[in-house]
Amino acid sequence: MDPEIALQGLRGHSTVYGEEDRIVPVWFAFFPQVLTFLGLSTIVVAKTFQGYAVGAFLAVLGFFEMLVGYPIAVYMVYLMIKRRNEHLMRSMGFLRYLTELLAGVGYDVDILRSELEEMRLRTEHRNPVIYALLTLVPPIGWLVALYIYHFLNRDFHEHSVRERDFLESIARLLDMNPYEPPFELETFYVVPRRNTFLYSVLTILTAGIFGLYWWYTVVQDPNRHFRTHRRLERDLIESIELALSD
């Protein structure tokens, strides 16, 4: 592939020149839980005014808050899975064009192509609509939610480890230090592997309270990973553009 064409593809699959990875604010991710808590609190307060018009109003308000919170929670599950799919596909495209650019300037990239193919084979598409709807099905909905938490963490962990290893391979091919610019892989956020069994037990033992932290990691771990991608991709593209202009 011509280096200029590969560079254009690289830009198109980067978070700098192309479409950014979806950063989900933590406050937004917890909005359904806040609505549910407010709804339950309002219903409890309504019971103290039982028999009065204000009590009936508060009860209706509480149920409405919970009713609004539930579909938003389902949407958040859909969003978490959708952004997982989008990031994996975008990242694979970025690495593929980076590999072809190196091939275009004369490097032997057979090993990189083999690693990319292995990454592709191990990247499974998850249907966000089906999984989100399954969380609505009693009584398995909560089990589906636990599995979603599990695979979101596992998939991002394995993906980020493979990405780091692939970038180290590129640095070695270029005879560069992967922990110096433009790579600086010590700052590349690899999503930690979280123990699904332990987290499930703690969620059950704490009547769901620990599950709030688990949800926080599902949201925030990818956010951190995406932010380091932006820095890395920007520095790589700038270095490549400088090298090609010489």
HELIX and SHEET records of a PDB file:
HELIX    1   1 PRO A    3  GLY A   12  1                                  10    
HELIX    2   2 VAL A   26  ALA A   29  1                                   4    
HELIX    3   3 PHE A   31  LYS A   47  1                                  17    
HELIX    4   4 ALA A   53  GLY A  104  1                                  52    
HELIX    5   5 ASP A  110  LEU A  121  1                                  12    
HELIX    6   6 PRO A  128  LEU A  134  1                                   7    
HELIX    7   7 GLY A  141  LEU A  173  1                                  33    
HELIX    8   8 LEU A  185  THR A  187  5                                   3    
HELIX    9   9 THR A  196  LEU A  205  1                                  10    
HELIX   10  10 ILE A  209  SER A  245  1                                  37    
END                                                                             
